[in-house]
Each structure stands twice: as C-alpha cells, then as structure tokens.
Amino acid sequence: MTFDVDLVVAGAGGGLTAAVRAAELGLDVLVVDSDPHFRRGNNTSMSTAMIPGPGSRFQAAAGITDSPERFVADIARKTGGTADLRIATALAHVGAELVEWLADHVGMPIELPTDFAYPGHSAPRVHSLPGRHGSALLRHLLDAADRSERIDLLVPARLTAVEAGPDGSRVAVVETPDGAREEIGTRAVLLATNGYGADAALVATHLPEIAGAHYHGGEHSRGDALRIGGELGAATGFLDAYQGHAALSAAAHTLVTWTAVMHGAAVVDTGGRRFGDETTGYSEYAAALAARPGGRGWLVFDERIDGLCRAFGDYQDVLAAGAVRTAGTIPELAAVTGVPAAPLESELDALARVAAGEHVDRFGRTTAQPLRAPLHAVEIVPALFHTQGGLLVDEHARVLDPAGAPIPGLYASGGAAAGISGHGAAGYLAGNGLLPALGLAYIAAGHLARSVPTSRSRTPEGVR
Ligand SMILES: Cc1cc2nc3c(=O)[nH]c(=O)nc-3n(C[C@H](O)[C@H](O)[C@H](O)COP(=O)(O)OP(=O)(O)OC[C@H]3O[C@@H](n4cnc5c(N)ncnc54)[C@H](O)[C@@H]3O)c2cc1C
C-alpha cells in the first residue's frame, strides 16, 4: 500500500496541532486551507488564546490545586449534565499535557492568569499567552510546522470530499480556486474545518435565538465537515450548541473582554437597566442581550478595571478605535452614552451595596465591586463566535457512524466535531472552543501514529 502522505489535515487553525504532533511522531502530513487569509481570518487566530489545562505544571508553580476530574465536574455543572462527558473527560485528561507540549515542543510562552476566575471554572486553569491573542498562538503553530520537513502546506486549497482508496486508505479530494483538482492518497484525514457559523441558512435552522446577531468568526466556517462527514455516513450531534459573546464593541467590532465583568463591570441595556447575573457567562448573555430593546447595551466599568483589561490586545484595539466613553460622574456618563441617568445610578448603587454585603442582587450576582469615578462605558452588541455542534467523535477523535462505530481513516477536531458544551449557549466554559480544537487534533495525531507500523512512526511508549 502506498500513500502520498500519512495524514491530510483540512484546516490550518487548531488542526495545525495535529500536523506538528504527527510530524514529530514520524508521520508525513499535508495541511490544506481554503482561506488565503487564514492567518488572520480563522477562529483560532481571532481567539483570546485561552486553553484549559487542569493539573498543569504552570498551576503547580502557582500553588493551584486542580485535576481533570474537577474540570469535568465543572463542565457537567455548567452544561446541566448535557455535555458528552466521554469527550470532556478525554480532553480534560489531555489539557495539561497539551499546554506543556505547546510550551516545550512548539515554543509558546504559555502563562497562567491567576488574578480572576472565568465563569464556571472552579480553579484558575485557563492558560494563555502574553497579549491574550490567538494570532500569536497560530503564529507559533505555523512556525513549528514550517520547521518540520515532514509538513507541507497547500493554501488556498479546499477539501471537497474524502473518498475510499485502495486497501482501506483514503483519498482526499482538494480543489484550488482556479478549478484544479488534486487527489491525495493518505492513511487518514482530519477534518479541522470548524463549524457552520458563516452559513446563515444553517445558523437560522439550528440557532434561531442568535441568528440575527453579528457573526464574529471565520468566514470559511461553512459547514464543510458536516457535508463531507455526512457523505461518509457520519453521525452528528449538539447542532444547537454555540459560543456567543455579549461584549463585542459596537463601534470597534472587537471583543471587549469579559474580564471586565469578572472584575466588577455591569452590563446595562439602553434603558440603563441590568437584566441578569452577568457573571454566569458571556456566551449565554449574548442571547439575553439580543433580546433587549435594540439588541444592544453598555458595559460600564471604572479606571481599575480599565487597567486590568489593558493586558488584552483586543481591548487595546477597542481603546484605539475610540470606543471607550469616559465621564466623571454617573449623570455625565449617562449624557455621553445616551442612557437614562436615574436607572443607571440606581443599578450601580445597588451593585455597590451588593459589594458591601448590604444588599442581595435580584439576579443573584454575588461577585460585585463598587465602581469609582472616573467611569467608562463601551457600547456592546451580541455576537455569534462559533458553533459547537458537529460530527460525533470518540475519545480518539475518530468520527463515528450512527451505530457508534469509527469510520476508518476519518478524524475530526474543533468546530468540525461535536463539542463538550452541551446544548445551547449556556454550557460554554472559557477555553472549551480551543481545547477541542487543539486537544482533539493532538489526540488524533497520537492515535494515527500508534496505528502506523513502528518502523515508520516514532511513537514513544505511552503516547496518547
Ligand atoms: C473573538 C473570539 C475569541 C475566542 N476566544 C476563545 C478562547 O479564548 N478560548 C477558546 O477556547 N475559544 C475561543 N474562541 C473559539 C475558538 O476560536 C474556536 O473554537 C476554535 O478556534 C476553533 O478552531 P478550529 O480549528 O475548529 O477552527 P478554525 O481556527 O476556524 O480553523 C478552521 C480552518 O479551516 C479552514 N477551512 C474551512 N473549510 C475548509 C475546507 N473545506 N478545506 C480546507 N480548509 C477549510 C478555514 O479557512 C480555517 O482556517 C474564540 C472565538 C472568537 C471568534
């Protein structure tokens, strides 16, 4: 049996993890991506680069006790028990190894922010990079791929089909924009093509509550994995699941970090009223904001929070766009935002009393901080970031058929695969987009390497 390559990775986002991992395990890899601008245009590059790694050495160095089991319990709690816990468990157990591998083998300057907790995480376990931006994460993965003689990159080239090859092999059918068609013989294909967020018709069908919101994800997330996997008889699941975000700057069209909320910021509608416990999570808050009059609102915070947000490159962009309004008093803030002063004053006063332990928030918010002048506000709109439903996979990232049997030579990762956030938007925990993207890709590479004769692969003992 001859192969052009051992693995074709379709999608140069989180899928690059599989390429780098497979190459270091001795496999030859071709990566194809349909987007000539993928370096700045795919979801991984647009992300805040937050990856959960429960039990990592970075946590140990910071004196944080954590474990994969604790993370799985958090996922079960946040998703109301609806998540696929088999996949969640597999990813929870690979998270620490993944972030350490990214540091040691890819060369990423991994760090662990410990100054606040993201909604739903019971321990600081979300690792990131300086600047908190996915463009740096993707650049490191691409640099590692460039350094490997075993990895080739073909861009722009779109995977359009996966066919059966001789003796159980696969043929990846790839088309370039000039209409050329390539057939690549391979042991396996990893579908790392993300979800269907850029396909308005699919979003309207599966995610009606967020269909009217701004889509802030990769334009090549067109549901190709659903189509290609479907042609091979793959099962799908959780198609109603998505990550939303309630804090996209209306003026800058850039993310205002939810860190602001976790440090004490309030979210009010255009009438100056809060409408829930903001700290439950930014994902579900997107639909809540979309349902307010005008489908927009304001994130209100102070100088202390502004200082903390400046660690985020995205917030720097919001500042540079002039989207942050500032005022010395609440009435002045009302004047510069157009929000009525009286309700705004009453909401911020109530939150200050929650912070002082004198008042119980009507929405149940417990982590408040008094906001002190000067005050800042950013107009925000809800957004759809990525879809979380996709092809059902097993704990080795193998795509499954409706009977639960793996489809030979087919893996899926990231938004192409069904995620670990249960149904809807409320189950999403920070980092649970990138963990399935990088983690399932990492797992797929290890699984494939183990199935290749040892004279070919360099699979060390105990590799995942
Ligand atoms: C602003 C923002 C911030 C976020 N922050 C975080 C965060 O901090 N932590 C977190 O966990 N998640 C975050 N997410 C979600 C996270 O970015 C995604 O879940 C994750 O990046 C998905 O990775 P992926 O590899 O599946 O897709 P992508 O990174 O989008 O890569 C898919 C690639 O496939 C290519 N492609 C598509 N179809 C084809 C085809 N047929 N053939 C070839 N190539 C194809 C695309 O061009 C693209 O380059 C964020 C998302 C956004 C929008």
The ligand as an SDF file (V2000), in Angstrom:
LIG
                    3D

 53 58  0  0  0  0  0  0  0  0999 V2000
  -13.1170   36.5310   19.1030 C   0  0  0  0  0  0  0  0  0  0  0  0
  -13.0700   35.0910   19.5300 C   0  0  0  0  0  0  0  0  0  0  0  0
  -12.4210   34.7690   20.7170 C   0  0  0  0  0  0  0  0  0  0  0  0
  -12.3620   33.4200   21.1140 C   0  0  0  0  0  0  0  0  0  0  0  0
  -11.6370   33.1210   22.2290 N   0  0  0  0  0  0  0  0  0  0  0  0
  -11.5140   31.8240   22.5990 C   0  0  0  0  0  0  0  0  0  0  0  0
  -10.6920   31.4530   23.6990 C   0  0  0  0  0  0  0  0  0  0  0  0
  -10.0100   32.2730   24.2920 O   0  0  0  0  0  0  0  0  0  0  0  0
  -10.6710   30.1440   24.0670 N   0  0  0  0  0  0  0  0  0  0  0  0
  -11.3900   29.1950   23.3950 C   0  0  0  0  0  0  0  0  0  0  0  0
  -11.3540   28.0460   23.7870 O   0  0  0  0  0  0  0  0  0  0  0  0
  -12.1000   29.5030   22.3050 N   0  0  0  0  0  0  0  0  0  0  0  0
  -12.1800   30.7870   21.8810 C   0  0  0  0  0  0  0  0  0  0  0  0
  -12.9050   31.0880   20.7670 N   0  0  0  0  0  0  0  0  0  0  0  0
  -13.4140   29.9660   19.9610 C   0  0  0  0  0  0  0  0  0  0  0  0
  -12.2390   29.3350   19.2050 C   0  0  0  0  0  0  0  0  0  0  0  0
  -11.5920   30.3420   18.4740 O   0  0  0  0  0  0  0  0  0  0  0  0
  -12.7080   28.2250   18.2720 C   0  0  0  0  0  0  0  0  0  0  0  0
  -13.4990   27.3120   18.9830 O   0  0  0  0  0  0  0  0  0  0  0  0
  -11.5050   27.4610   17.6920 C   0  0  0  0  0  0  0  0  0  0  0  0
  -10.5160   28.3650   17.2660 O   0  0  0  0  0  0  0  0  0  0  0  0
  -11.9390   26.5890   16.5400 C   0  0  0  0  0  0  0  0  0  0  0  0
  -10.7900   26.0360   15.9640 O   0  0  0  0  0  0  0  0  0  0  0  0
  -10.9020   25.2060   14.6150 P   0  0  0  0  0  0  0  0  0  0  0  0
   -9.5580   24.6570   14.3530 O   0  0  0  0  0  0  0  0  0  0  0  0
  -12.0490   24.2780   14.7220 O   0  0  0  0  0  0  0  0  0  0  0  0
  -11.3240   26.2910   13.5260 O   0  0  0  0  0  0  0  0  0  0  0  0
  -10.5060   27.4780   12.8450 P   0  0  0  0  0  0  0  0  0  0  0  0
   -9.4360   28.0040   13.7180 O   0  0  0  0  0  0  0  0  0  0  0  0
  -11.5190   28.4550   12.3580 O   0  0  0  0  0  0  0  0  0  0  0  0
   -9.7990   26.7820   11.6190 O   0  0  0  0  0  0  0  0  0  0  0  0
  -10.5510   26.1970   10.5970 C   0  0  0  0  0  0  0  0  0  0  0  0
   -9.8110   26.3840    9.2860 C   0  0  0  0  0  0  0  0  0  0  0  0
  -10.3870   25.5380    8.3140 O   0  0  0  0  0  0  0  0  0  0  0  0
  -10.3800   26.2010    7.0610 C   0  0  0  0  0  0  0  0  0  0  0  0
  -11.3600   25.5190    6.2200 N   0  0  0  0  0  0  0  0  0  0  0  0
  -12.7100   25.5340    6.3030 C   0  0  0  0  0  0  0  0  0  0  0  0
  -13.2450   24.6940    5.4090 N   0  0  0  0  0  0  0  0  0  0  0  0
  -12.2020   24.1220    4.7410 C   0  0  0  0  0  0  0  0  0  0  0  0
  -12.1150   23.1330    3.7300 C   0  0  0  0  0  0  0  0  0  0  0  0
  -13.1980   22.5310    3.2040 N   0  0  0  0  0  0  0  0  0  0  0  0
  -10.8900   22.7740    3.2770 N   0  0  0  0  0  0  0  0  0  0  0  0
   -9.7720   23.3540    3.7930 C   0  0  0  0  0  0  0  0  0  0  0  0
   -9.8030   24.2860    4.7570 N   0  0  0  0  0  0  0  0  0  0  0  0
  -11.0110   24.6540    5.2470 C   0  0  0  0  0  0  0  0  0  0  0  0
  -10.6810   27.6310    7.4100 C   0  0  0  0  0  0  0  0  0  0  0  0
  -10.2450   28.5190    6.4010 O   0  0  0  0  0  0  0  0  0  0  0  0
   -9.9100   27.7980    8.7280 C   0  0  0  0  0  0  0  0  0  0  0  0
   -8.6190   28.3300    8.5160 O   0  0  0  0  0  0  0  0  0  0  0  0
  -12.9830   32.4160   20.3380 C   0  0  0  0  0  0  0  0  0  0  0  0
  -13.6260   32.7490   19.1520 C   0  0  0  0  0  0  0  0  0  0  0  0
  -13.6720   34.0730   18.7410 C   0  0  0  0  0  0  0  0  0  0  0  0
  -14.3590   34.4040   17.4480 C   0  0  0  0  0  0  0  0  0  0  0  0
  1  2  1  0
  2  3  1  0
  2 52  2  0
  3  4  2  0
  4  5  1  0
  4 50  1  0
  5  6  2  0
  6  7  1  0
  6 13  1  0
  7  8  2  0
  7  9  1  0
  9 10  1  0
 10 11  2  0
 10 12  1  0
 12 13  2  0
 13 14  1  0
 14 15  1  0
 14 50  1  0
 15 16  1  0
 16 17  1  0
 16 18  1  0
 18 19  1  0
 18 20  1  0
 20 21  1  0
 20 22  1  0
 22 23  1  0
 23 24  1  0
 24 25  2  0
 24 26  1  0
 24 27  1  0
 27 28  1  0
 28 29  2  0
 28 30  1  0
 28 31  1  0
 31 32  1  0
 32 33  1  0
 33 34  1  0
 33 48  1  0
 34 35  1  0
 35 36  1  0
 35 46  1  0
 36 37  1  0
 36 45  1  0
 37 38  2  0
 38 39  1  0
 39 40  1  0
 39 45  2  0
 40 41  1  0
 40 42  2  0
 42 43  1  0
 43 44  2  0
 44 45  1  0
 46 47  1  0
 46 48  1  0
 48 49  1  0
 50 51  2  0
 51 52  1  0
 52 53  1  0
M  END
$$$$
